[in-house]
Amino acid sequence: MSWPAPVTLRGTHVRVEPLSPAHEPGLIDAVKDGELWRLWYTAVPSPESMAKEIARRLDLQAKGSMTPFTVFDAVGRIAGMTTYMNVDAANKRVEIGSTWYARRVQRSPLNTECKRLLLAHAFETLGCIAVEFRTHRFNTQSRRAIERLGAQLDGILRSHQRDAQGNLRDTAVYSIVAAEWPTVRTHLDWQLGKPR
């Protein structure tokens, strides 16, 4: 069995369940909402490449380096994808990444609760010592969302990797460590409970 094993997590605003090829039509509809694949600073699958992306993520799961999820909104409609990735089972570390959401759920409680569920599972069930988040230095929307979660900027990996167009990417690396989790959990619960 791979670590972390596929699991379904449920909240008020979101359900996160193991990625399946059967989710392809809903994921295509979700990615079309906002034409997310056109953003130059991120790697979101296009409608035409969705089946290939699902297969890629499931292959990485079989190899033990990723646990991919499909994200559903409160009414059960597919809203996007996320993963535990860069899995380090020996050191009990994961990254939450390769996340994208349909425009209709962006800036809603869905992302906060999705991350709350994944973080709780990582720290409280899997016993992780740290959870990382990574994004392009220029992806300011993603960086703000990561910072709102309570993650700390560890640094910028300059010229870290090449994007699909061959451009060098600077990667902003954030983390939450186990000792910070109780305070971050309280903060996330407060964010989810406050009036909007």
N, CA, C and O of each residue as an XYZ file, in Angstrom:
784
protein
N       0.851     -1.194      0.000
C       0.000      0.000      0.000
C       0.884      1.240      0.000
O       1.850      1.326      0.758
N       0.545      2.193     -0.854
C       1.325      3.424     -0.936
C       1.050      4.307      0.283
O       0.002      4.201      0.920
N       1.995      5.164      0.587
C       1.841      6.149      1.665
C       1.984      7.527      1.046
O       2.981      7.794      0.376
N       1.039      8.388      1.247
C      -0.230      8.203      1.944
C      -1.236      7.445      1.077
O      -1.301      7.641     -0.137
N      -2.002      6.593      1.708
C      -3.016      5.817      0.997
C      -4.153      6.730      0.546
O      -4.445      7.723      1.211
N      -4.794      6.408     -0.569
C      -5.959      7.189     -0.999
C      -7.047      7.183      0.074
O      -7.297      6.160      0.711
N      -7.677      8.312      0.261
C      -8.691      8.473      1.303
C      -9.694      9.521      0.847
O      -9.350     10.414      0.073
N     -10.929      9.419      1.318
C     -11.941     10.447      1.066
C     -12.075     11.289      2.321
O     -12.205     10.759      3.425
N     -12.043     12.614      2.149
C     -12.171     13.561      3.251
C     -13.376     14.461      2.969
O     -13.549     14.947      1.852
N     -14.206     14.677      3.995
C     -15.429     15.455      3.812
C     -15.502     16.620      4.774
O     -15.130     16.511      5.942
N     -15.994     17.749      4.258
C     -16.256     18.919      5.074
C     -17.606     19.500      4.696
O     -18.402     18.849      4.019
N     -17.862     20.717      5.129
C     -19.119     21.398      4.818
C     -19.128     21.928      3.388
O     -20.148     21.865      2.702
N     -17.976     22.456      2.937
C     -17.891     23.125      1.631
C     -17.223     22.275      0.558
O     -17.236     22.650     -0.615
N     -16.642     21.141      0.932
C     -15.808     20.394      0.004
C     -15.786     18.911      0.347
O     -15.935     18.520      1.505
N     -15.599     18.109     -0.669
C     -15.294     16.683     -0.523
C     -14.079     16.411     -1.383
O     -14.022     16.826     -2.541
N     -13.111     15.718     -0.820
C     -11.884     15.370     -1.526
C     -11.857     13.855     -1.611
O     -11.909     13.172     -0.588
N     -11.776     13.326     -2.827
C     -11.757     11.864     -2.945
C     -10.697     11.429     -3.949
O     -10.270     12.225     -4.785
N     -10.271     10.175     -3.870
C      -9.211      9.706     -4.766
C      -9.557      9.956     -6.237
O     -10.678      9.704     -6.680
N      -8.576     10.451     -6.974
C      -8.736     10.707     -8.408
C      -9.072      9.414     -9.139
O      -8.524      8.354     -8.834
N      -9.975      9.513    -10.105
C     -10.393      8.368    -10.908
C     -10.557      8.801    -12.364
O     -10.949      9.938    -12.628
N     -10.260      7.905    -13.315
C     -10.531      8.240    -14.724
C     -11.992      8.609    -14.967
O     -12.292      9.348    -15.905
N     -12.896      8.109    -14.145
C     -14.318      8.429    -14.292
C     -14.610      9.906    -14.036
O     -15.671     10.402    -14.416
N     -13.682     10.606    -13.399
C     -13.877     12.032    -13.106
C     -13.548     12.943    -14.296
O     -13.757     14.154    -14.223
N     -13.038     12.369    -15.382
C     -12.576     13.189    -16.507
C     -13.609     14.192    -17.017
O     -13.266     15.365    -17.165
N     -14.874     13.793    -17.299
C     -15.822     14.794    -17.832
C     -16.021     15.983    -16.884
O     -16.053     17.130    -17.330
N     -16.152     15.716    -15.591
C     -16.333     16.793    -14.625
C     -15.109     17.677    -14.495
O     -15.231     18.889    -14.315
N     -13.917     17.075    -14.586
C     -12.683     17.858    -14.536
C     -12.542     18.735    -15.773
O     -12.053     19.860    -15.678
N     -12.960     18.239    -16.921
C     -12.928     19.053    -18.142
C     -13.854     20.257    -17.994
O     -13.478     21.377    -18.338
N     -15.067     20.027    -17.483
C     -15.990     21.146    -17.267
C     -15.386     22.158    -16.297
O     -15.484     23.365    -16.516
N     -14.761     21.667    -15.223
C     -14.188     22.564    -14.216
C     -13.049     23.398    -14.787
O     -12.975     24.600    -14.531
N     -12.164     22.779    -15.555
C     -11.004     23.516    -16.073
C     -11.416     24.535    -17.136
O     -10.725     25.533    -17.342
N     -12.535     24.287    -17.808
C     -13.026     25.259    -18.789
C     -13.543     26.533    -18.121
O     -13.577     27.596    -18.741
N     -13.943     26.419    -16.855
C     -14.446     27.576    -16.106
C     -13.259     28.440    -15.700
O     -12.658     28.235    -14.646
N     -12.934     29.396    -16.540
C     -11.797     30.282    -16.304
C     -10.623     30.016    -17.231
O      -9.618     30.725    -17.183
N     -10.744     28.992    -18.079
C      -9.662     28.641    -19.019
C      -8.309     28.651    -18.311
O      -7.368     29.325    -18.729
N      -8.246     27.895    -17.242
C      -7.098     27.923    -16.343
C      -5.793     27.490    -16.991
O      -4.722     27.920    -16.562
N      -5.859     26.656    -18.005
C      -4.643     26.175    -18.663
C      -3.919     27.288    -19.423
O      -2.770     27.112    -19.830
N      -4.577     28.423    -19.615
C      -3.951     29.531    -20.341
C      -3.032     30.382    -19.455
O      -2.298     31.225    -19.970
N      -3.061     30.177    -18.143
C      -2.190     30.940    -17.241
C      -0.746     30.507    -17.476
O      -0.426     29.328    -17.326
N       0.119     31.428    -17.836
C       1.486     31.078    -18.239
C       2.339     30.591    -17.077
O       3.282     29.828    -17.287
N       2.026     31.014    -15.858
C       2.887     30.728    -14.708
C       2.480     29.482    -13.923
O       2.998     29.247    -12.831
N       1.571     28.692    -14.458
C       1.168     27.463    -13.780
C       0.929     26.369    -14.804
O       0.791     26.643    -15.996
N       0.881     25.147    -14.344
C       0.701     24.004    -15.240
C      -0.636     23.341    -14.936
O      -0.708     22.412    -14.131
N      -1.683     23.819    -15.577
C      -3.026     23.269    -15.425
C      -3.363     22.556    -16.730
O      -3.143     23.117    -17.803
N      -3.892     21.333    -16.666
C      -4.179     20.605    -17.904
C      -5.289     21.268    -18.723
O      -6.252     21.804    -18.174
N      -5.133     21.220    -20.024
C      -6.184     21.707    -20.921
C      -7.274     20.633    -21.004
O      -7.040     19.492    -20.605
N      -8.459     20.980    -21.516
C      -9.496     19.965    -21.671
C      -9.011     18.767    -22.492
O      -9.330     17.619    -22.180
N      -8.235     19.050    -23.547
C      -7.759     17.987    -24.435
C      -6.726     17.074    -23.772
O      -6.572     15.920    -24.173
N      -6.019     17.582    -22.760
C      -4.974     16.784    -22.118
C      -5.394     16.206    -20.765
O      -4.563     15.648    -20.048
N      -6.678     16.336    -20.412
C      -7.125     15.903    -19.090
C      -6.926     14.402    -18.875
O      -6.452     13.997    -17.813
N      -7.275     13.577    -19.848
C      -7.111     12.121    -19.682
C      -5.643     11.770    -19.460
O      -5.320     10.920    -18.630
N      -4.765     12.423    -20.200
C      -3.331     12.192    -20.043
C      -2.844     12.621    -18.658
O      -2.013     11.944    -18.053
N      -3.366     13.753    -18.155
C      -2.976     14.233    -16.831
C      -3.477     13.296    -15.731
O      -2.764     13.035    -14.762
N      -4.685     12.798    -15.878
C      -5.203     11.828    -14.909
C      -4.322     10.587    -14.903
O      -3.951     10.093    -13.838
N      -3.988     10.083    -16.078
C      -3.118      8.897    -16.174
C      -1.745      9.165    -15.574
O      -1.186      8.299    -14.901
N      -1.191     10.358    -15.808
C       0.121     10.716    -15.257
C       0.094     10.711    -13.734
O       0.986     10.159    -13.090
N      -0.931     11.325    -13.170
C      -1.031     11.383    -11.711
C      -1.235      9.990    -11.120
O      -0.646      9.662    -10.090
N      -2.046      9.186    -11.751
C      -2.279      7.826    -11.234
C      -1.024      6.964    -11.381
O      -0.779      6.092    -10.547
N      -0.231      7.191    -12.422
C       1.044      6.488    -12.569
C       2.011      6.882    -11.455
O       2.694      6.028    -10.890
N       2.068      8.168    -11.143
C       2.929      8.623    -10.038
C       2.451      8.056     -8.703
O       3.259      7.778     -7.818
N       1.138      7.887     -8.561
C       0.618      7.250     -7.343
C       1.106      5.804     -7.269
O       1.533      5.346     -6.209
N       1.046      5.092     -8.379
C       1.498      3.690     -8.402
C       2.980      3.584     -8.070
O       3.431      2.576     -7.525
N       3.742      4.634     -8.403
C       5.184      4.646     -8.113
C       5.490      5.157     -6.702
O       6.648      5.158     -6.284
N       4.463      5.590     -5.967
C       4.643      6.012     -4.588
C       5.069      7.442     -4.370
O       5.494      7.787     -3.268
N       4.971      8.304     -5.393
C       5.423      9.685     -5.204
C       4.286     10.696     -5.169
O       4.536     11.893     -5.029
N       3.040     10.240     -5.295
C       1.902     11.162     -5.326
C       0.641     10.436     -4.892
O       0.472      9.247     -5.163
N      -0.243     11.158     -4.216
C      -1.598     10.680     -3.944
C      -2.540     11.755     -4.481
O      -2.730     12.784     -3.833
N      -3.137     11.529     -5.664
C      -3.963     12.566     -6.297
C      -5.433     12.490     -5.884
O      -5.970     11.419     -5.601
N      -6.060     13.664     -5.861
C      -7.459     13.776     -5.461
C      -8.249     14.602     -6.460
O      -7.709     15.470     -7.145
N      -9.541     14.310     -6.526
C     -10.509     15.163     -7.197
C     -11.235     15.936     -6.105
O     -11.582     15.378     -5.064
N     -11.463     17.220     -6.349
C     -12.115     18.094     -5.373
C     -13.538     18.367     -5.852
O     -13.754     18.771     -6.995
N     -14.501     18.141     -4.965
C     -15.922     18.368     -5.242
C     -16.418     19.519     -4.372
O     -15.966     19.685     -3.240
N     -17.346     20.312     -4.902
C     -17.911     21.410     -4.110
C     -19.033     20.893     -3.209
O     -19.293     19.691     -3.159
N     -19.691     21.804     -2.503
C     -20.705     21.430     -1.513
C     -21.905     20.705     -2.106
O     -22.577     19.947     -1.406
N     -22.183     20.930     -3.392
C     -23.324     20.262     -4.022
C     -22.899     19.010     -4.792
O     -23.717     18.401     -5.481
N     -21.636     18.626     -4.680
C     -21.164     17.400     -5.306
C     -20.677     17.549     -6.733
O     -20.474     16.553     -7.427
N     -20.488     18.781     -7.178
C     -19.988     19.042     -8.533
C     -18.459     19.123     -8.500
O     -17.893     19.733     -7.594
N     -17.801     18.523     -9.464
C     -16.342     18.548     -9.514
C     -15.863     19.981     -9.701
O     -16.329     20.707    -10.579
N     -14.898     20.372     -8.831
C     -14.395     21.744     -8.831
C     -12.919     21.835     -9.163
O     -12.424     22.931     -9.425
N     -12.186     20.705     -9.163
C     -10.762     20.773     -9.464
C      -9.996     19.562     -8.983
O     -10.567     18.501     -8.731
N      -8.674     19.742     -8.858
C      -7.770     18.661     -8.457
C      -6.788     19.189     -7.410
O      -6.528     20.390     -7.332
N      -6.250     18.271     -6.612
C      -5.152     18.566     -5.698
C      -4.415     17.264     -5.427
O      -4.897     16.190     -5.789
N      -3.249     17.350     -4.794
C      -2.476     16.129     -4.524
C      -1.632     16.275     -3.268
O      -1.292     17.378     -2.840
N      -1.309     15.126     -2.696
C      -0.128     15.006     -1.859
C       0.959     14.604     -2.846
O       0.811     13.597     -3.537
N       2.035     15.357     -2.928
C       3.087     15.065     -3.895
C       4.460     15.214     -3.244
O       4.566     15.598     -2.079
N       5.501     14.908     -4.003
C       6.867     14.898     -3.462
C       6.872     14.178     -2.116
O       7.423     14.658     -1.125
N       6.242     13.016     -2.123
C       6.059     12.210     -0.916
C       7.420     11.702     -0.429
O       8.197     11.131     -1.194
N       7.682     11.920      0.839
C       8.891     11.437      1.501
C       8.433     10.620      2.707
O       8.364     11.128      3.826
N       8.120      9.347      2.463
C       7.577      8.486      3.522
C       8.572      8.280      4.652
O       8.174      8.216      5.815
N       9.855      8.174      4.335
C      10.867      7.934      5.366
C      10.925      9.076      6.367
O      11.120      8.848      7.561
N      10.758     10.301      5.890
C      10.835     11.474      6.761
C       9.469     12.061      7.097
O       9.376     13.102      7.748
N       8.409     11.387      6.649
C       7.038     11.817      6.942
C       6.800     13.271      6.521
O       6.389     14.109      7.324
N       7.068     13.544      5.248
C       6.844     14.868      4.669
C       6.056     14.715      3.370
O       6.263     13.761      2.620
N       5.160     15.648      3.112
C       4.452     15.714      1.837
C       4.348     17.174      1.423
O       4.488     18.088      2.236
N       4.103     17.360      0.155
C       3.738     18.677     -0.370
C       2.292     18.592     -0.803
O       1.887     17.599     -1.408
N       1.504     19.611     -0.509
C       0.162     19.730     -1.075
C       0.312     20.640     -2.280
O       0.671     21.810     -2.145
N       0.036     20.097     -3.462
C       0.258     20.889     -4.661
C      -0.457     20.351     -5.874
O      -1.354     19.514     -5.776
N      -0.031     20.862     -7.049
C      -0.710     20.572     -8.313
C      -2.212     20.797     -8.153
O      -3.033     20.022     -8.643
N      -2.543     21.876     -7.456
C      -3.933     22.213     -7.148
C      -4.447     23.248     -8.133
O      -3.765     24.227     -8.436
N      -5.639     23.025     -8.622
C      -6.327     24.039     -9.414
C      -7.824     23.895     -9.182
O      -8.323     22.803     -8.911
N      -8.538     25.024     -9.293
C      -9.986     25.054     -9.076
C     -10.673     25.849    -10.167
O     -10.111     26.798    -10.713
N     -11.891     25.450    -10.476
C     -12.746     26.224    -11.380
C     -12.911     27.636    -10.827
O     -12.929     27.841     -9.614
N     -13.029     28.585    -11.715
C     -13.179     29.983    -11.296
C     -14.355     30.159    -10.342
O     -14.279     30.974     -9.422
N     -15.443     29.410    -10.542
C     -16.658     29.587     -9.736
C     -16.448     29.339     -8.252
O     -17.235     29.818     -7.435
N     -15.399     28.596     -7.881
C     -15.158     28.320     -6.455
C     -13.949     29.062     -5.905
O     -13.669     28.982     -4.709
N     -13.229     29.782     -6.758
C     -12.083     30.547     -6.273
C     -12.571     31.666     -5.368
O     -13.624     32.261     -5.598
N     -11.779     31.942     -4.326
C     -12.106     32.958     -3.319
C     -13.382     32.604     -2.553
O     -14.107     33.482     -2.086
N     -13.638     31.304     -2.434
C     -14.748     30.806     -1.622
C     -14.137     29.992     -0.479
O     -12.922     29.794     -0.454
N     -14.943     29.521      0.455
C     -14.397     28.707      1.550
C     -13.848     27.346      1.092
O     -13.199     26.655      1.877
N     -14.095     26.956     -0.147
C     -13.699     25.627     -0.619
C     -12.204     25.370     -0.444
O     -11.835     24.336      0.112
N     -11.338     26.264     -0.892
C      -9.900     26.029     -0.790
C      -9.440     25.958      0.659
O      -8.646     25.089      1.020
N      -9.935     26.866      1.487
C      -9.537     26.862      2.895
C      -9.909     25.536      3.541
O      -9.101     24.938      4.251
N     -11.135     25.075      3.295
C     -11.549     23.814      3.920
C     -10.836     22.616      3.314
O     -10.519     21.662      4.025
N     -10.580     22.652      2.014
C      -9.837     21.568      1.372
C      -8.460     21.435      2.020
O      -8.043     20.335      2.384
N      -7.755     22.562      2.162
C      -6.429     22.528      2.773
C      -6.523     22.142      4.250
O      -5.653     21.434      4.758
N      -7.564     22.598      4.941
C      -7.771     22.226      6.353
C      -7.892     20.705      6.481
O      -7.287     20.110      7.372
N      -8.659     20.082      5.607
C      -8.839     18.630      5.641
C      -7.539     17.890      5.319
O      -7.179     16.932      6.002
N      -6.842     18.338      4.280
C      -5.592     17.676      3.885
C      -4.502     17.862      4.939
O      -3.743     16.934      5.215
N      -4.421     19.051      5.526
C      -3.434     19.290      6.577
C      -3.741     18.455      7.819
O      -2.837     17.855      8.400
N      -5.002     18.412      8.227
C      -5.371     17.610      9.401
C      -5.025     16.142      9.171
O      -4.497     15.481     10.065
N      -5.316     15.640      7.996
C      -4.998     14.244      7.685
C      -3.489     14.022      7.715
O      -3.011     13.016      8.241
N      -2.740     14.972      7.146
C      -1.278     14.836      7.106
C      -0.678     14.833      8.506
O       0.147     13.975      8.820
N      -1.077     15.771      9.343
C      -0.473     15.889     10.671
C      -1.071     14.913     11.689
O      -0.339     14.332     12.490
N      -2.394     14.730     11.663
C      -3.063     13.972     12.714
C      -3.188     12.487     12.420
O      -3.246     11.682     13.350
N      -3.230     12.106     11.151
C      -3.353     10.690     10.798
C      -2.035     10.125     10.289
O      -1.619      9.041     10.699
N      -1.375     10.864      9.390
C      -0.138     10.360      8.792
C       1.088     10.644      9.652
O       2.140     10.042      9.437
N       0.972     11.541     10.615
C       2.102     11.870     11.486
C       3.209     12.646     10.797
O       4.381     12.488     11.137
N       2.850     13.488      9.825
C       3.859     14.266      9.103
C       4.576     15.245     10.039
O       3.988     15.787     10.974
N       5.862     15.451      9.756
C       6.630     16.442     10.503
C       6.541     17.809      9.831
O       6.763     18.835     10.474
N       6.215     17.823      8.540
C       6.069     19.082      7.807
C       5.250     18.840      6.548
O       5.255     17.749      5.978
N       4.548     19.888      6.131
C       3.814     19.885      4.866
C       4.271     21.113      4.093
O       4.278     22.226      4.620
N       4.650     20.900      2.842
C       5.134     21.984      1.987
C       4.074     22.417      0.991
O       3.139     21.680      0.677
N       4.251     23.638      0.505
C       3.485     24.191     -0.611
C       4.490     24.870     -1.519
O       5.399     25.543     -1.034
N       4.348     24.711     -2.819
C       5.248     25.362     -3.768
C       4.418     25.993     -4.878
O       3.388     25.458     -5.288
N       4.884     27.131     -5.350
C       4.206     27.797     -6.452
C       5.208     28.683     -7.189
O       6.284     28.986     -6.674
N       4.843     29.083     -8.377
C       5.679     29.992     -9.158
C       5.792     31.322     -8.412
O       4.817     31.807     -7.839
N       6.964     31.891     -8.427
C       7.188     33.178     -7.767
C       6.197     34.234     -8.255
O       5.789     35.092     -7.472
N       5.801     34.191     -9.526
C       4.887     35.179    -10.083
C       3.412     34.848     -9.864
O       2.553     35.649    -10.233
N       3.093     33.701     -9.278
C       1.698     33.340     -9.045
C       1.246     33.974     -7.732
O       1.133     33.300     -6.708
N       0.990     35.270     -7.778
C       0.684     36.018     -6.551
C      -0.629     35.565     -5.914
O      -0.748     35.578     -4.689
N      -1.612     35.168     -6.714
C      -2.884     34.694     -6.159
C      -2.640     33.436     -5.330
O      -3.164     33.316     -4.222
N      -1.857     32.506     -5.849
C      -1.544     31.277     -5.123
C      -0.721     31.577     -3.876
O      -0.967     31.002     -2.815
N       0.249     32.468     -3.997
C       1.098     32.804     -2.848
C       0.267     33.422     -1.722
O       0.463     33.089     -0.554
N      -0.646     34.308     -2.063
C      -1.508     34.907     -1.039
C      -2.378     33.844     -0.374
O      -2.565     33.863      0.843
N      -2.911     32.917     -1.174
C      -3.757     31.857     -0.611
C      -2.955     30.966      0.340
O      -3.452     30.590      1.401
N      -1.724     30.628     -0.031
C      -0.861     29.802      0.821
C      -0.549     30.547      2.121
O      -0.582     29.956      3.201
N      -0.250     31.827      2.017
C       0.063     32.619      3.206
C      -1.160     32.756      4.115
O      -1.016     32.748      5.337
N      -2.371     32.881      3.534
C      -3.591     32.950      4.345
C      -3.812     31.673      5.140
O      -4.440     31.702      6.199
N      -3.297     30.543      4.633
C      -3.416     29.284      5.376
C      -2.579     29.295      6.654
O      -2.878     28.565      7.599
N      -1.542     30.111      6.685
C      -0.643     30.143      7.824
C       0.711     29.536      7.534
O       1.516     29.356      8.448
N       0.978     29.217      6.279
C       2.288     28.666      5.905
C       3.335     29.775      5.894
O       3.028     30.930      5.599
N       4.557     29.417      6.212
C       5.678     30.353      6.244
C       6.523     30.191      4.983
O       6.728     29.070      4.516
N       7.008     31.283      4.436
C       7.890     31.238      3.277
C       9.254     30.735      3.724
O       9.916     31.362      4.551
N       9.668     29.605      3.174
C      11.000     29.056      3.457
C      12.045     29.704      2.571
O      13.198     29.856      2.976
N      11.651     30.091      1.359
C      12.579     30.742      0.453
C      12.156     30.589     -0.992
O      11.127     29.985     -1.296
N      12.967     31.148     -1.878
C      12.738     31.079     -3.321
C      13.848     30.219     -3.927
O      15.033     30.507     -3.754
N      13.455     29.171     -4.633
C      14.425     28.365     -5.388
C      14.560     29.016     -6.758
O      13.692     28.868     -7.618
N      15.645     29.728     -6.947
C      15.835     30.479     -8.188
C      16.260     29.540     -9.316
O      17.051     28.617     -9.117
N      15.710     29.802    -10.512
C      15.969     28.949    -11.681
C      15.815     27.479    -11.306
O      16.667     26.647    -11.616
N      14.710     27.183    -10.635
C      14.458     25.857    -10.072
C      14.147     24.797    -11.128
O      14.633     23.670    -11.041
N      13.343     25.157    -12.117
C      12.959     24.197    -13.155
C      12.453     24.956    -14.369
O      12.265     26.172    -14.326
N      12.236     24.226    -15.443
C      11.723     24.841    -16.677
C      10.230     24.589    -16.794
O       9.738     23.515    -16.448
N       9.517     25.594    -17.286
C       8.088     25.424    -17.516
C       7.855     24.814    -18.894
O       8.808     24.489    -19.602
N       6.598     24.661    -19.271
C       6.256     24.004    -20.538
C       6.799     24.745    -21.754
O       7.023     24.138    -22.801
N       7.013     26.057    -21.623
C       7.556     26.846    -22.729
C       9.083     26.897    -22.705
O       9.699     27.512    -23.576
N       9.691     26.256    -21.714
C      11.144     26.248    -21.607
C      11.719     27.373    -20.767
O      12.936     27.461    -20.603
N      10.856     28.244    -20.229
C      11.321     29.341    -19.378
C      11.740     28.818    -18.010
O      11.156     27.863    -17.499
N      12.751     29.442    -17.422
C      13.154     29.074    -16.071
C      12.134     29.597    -15.066
O      11.653     30.726    -15.169
N      11.820     28.758    -14.106
C      10.838     29.096    -13.075
C      11.552     29.279    -11.743
O      12.365     28.446    -11.344
N      11.240     30.378    -11.060
C      11.628     30.558     -9.672
C      10.468     30.019     -8.837
O       9.320     30.412     -9.048
N      10.757     29.123     -7.890
C       9.721     28.477     -7.101
C       9.723     29.006     -5.670
O      10.741     28.950     -4.979
N       8.578     29.519     -5.234
C       8.402     29.945     -3.842
C       8.014     28.720     -3.027
O       7.029     28.047     -3.331
N       8.802     28.434     -1.979
C       8.581     27.261     -1.134
C       8.087     27.711      0.236
O       8.719     28.532      0.900
N       6.958     27.163      0.643
C       6.352     27.450      1.938
C       6.218     26.144      2.715
O       6.247     25.061      2.130
N       6.072     26.249      4.035
C       5.794     25.047      4.820
C       5.041     25.389      6.099
O       5.032     26.522      6.580
N       4.414     24.345      6.615
C       3.848     24.329      7.961
C       4.486     23.125      8.631
O       4.451     22.026      8.078
N       5.070     23.308      9.814
C       5.688     22.193     10.543
C       4.726     21.719     11.625
O       3.811     22.439     12.024
N       4.950     20.498     12.090
C       4.020     19.866     13.033
C       3.774     20.717     14.273
O       2.642     20.789     14.753
N       4.807     21.359     14.799
C       4.649     22.171     16.007
C       3.721     23.361     15.777
O       3.113     23.862     16.723
N       3.606     23.821     14.524
C       2.742     24.960     14.196
C       1.297     24.546     13.936
O       0.397     25.386     13.949
N       1.074     23.254     13.701
C      -0.239     22.794     13.268
C      -1.371     23.187     14.227
O      -2.403     23.651     13.741
N      -1.251     23.033     15.553
C      -2.386     23.417     16.406
C      -2.816     24.875     16.225
O      -4.013     25.165     16.200
N      -1.868     25.781     16.099
C      -2.202     27.195     15.898
C      -2.778     27.423     14.508
O      -3.747     28.167     14.354
N      -2.193     26.790     13.494
C      -2.707     26.923     12.126
C      -4.121     26.353     12.051
O      -4.988     26.941     11.405
N      -4.364     25.216     12.704
C      -5.709     24.602     12.715
C      -6.725     25.564     13.323
O      -7.815     25.737     12.778
N      -6.376     26.190     14.448
C      -7.271     27.164     15.088
C      -7.558     28.328     14.145
O      -8.696     28.785     14.035
N      -6.514     28.801     13.467
C      -6.666     29.899     12.514
C      -7.587     29.512     11.354
O      -8.457     30.294     10.969
N      -7.406     28.327     10.801
C      -8.243     27.877      9.691
C      -9.693     27.696     10.136
O     -10.617     28.061      9.409
N      -9.890     27.139     11.321
C     -11.254     26.976     11.831
C     -11.922     28.336     12.023
O     -13.111     28.495     11.744
N     -11.141     29.328     12.508
C     -11.673     30.680     12.659
C     -12.047     31.256     11.297
O     -13.117     31.846     11.146
N     -11.173     31.087     10.304
C     -11.460     31.595      8.958
C     -12.732     30.967      8.401
O     -13.555     31.652      7.794
N     -12.888     29.662      8.612
C     -14.072     28.977      8.075
C     -15.356     29.367      8.813
O     -16.440     29.320      8.231
N     -15.243     29.753     10.092
C     -16.416     30.070     10.885
C     -16.845     31.523     10.859
O     -17.963     31.856     11.251
N     -15.939     32.404     10.388
C     -16.284     33.840     10.437
C     -17.328     34.177      9.366
O     -17.374     33.537      8.316
N     -18.160     35.178      9.635
C     -19.155     35.591      8.644
C     -18.476     36.101      7.376
O     -17.420     36.730      7.440
N     -19.081     35.828      6.235
C     -18.528     36.279      4.953
C     -19.392     37.369      4.378
O     -19.099     37.886      3.300
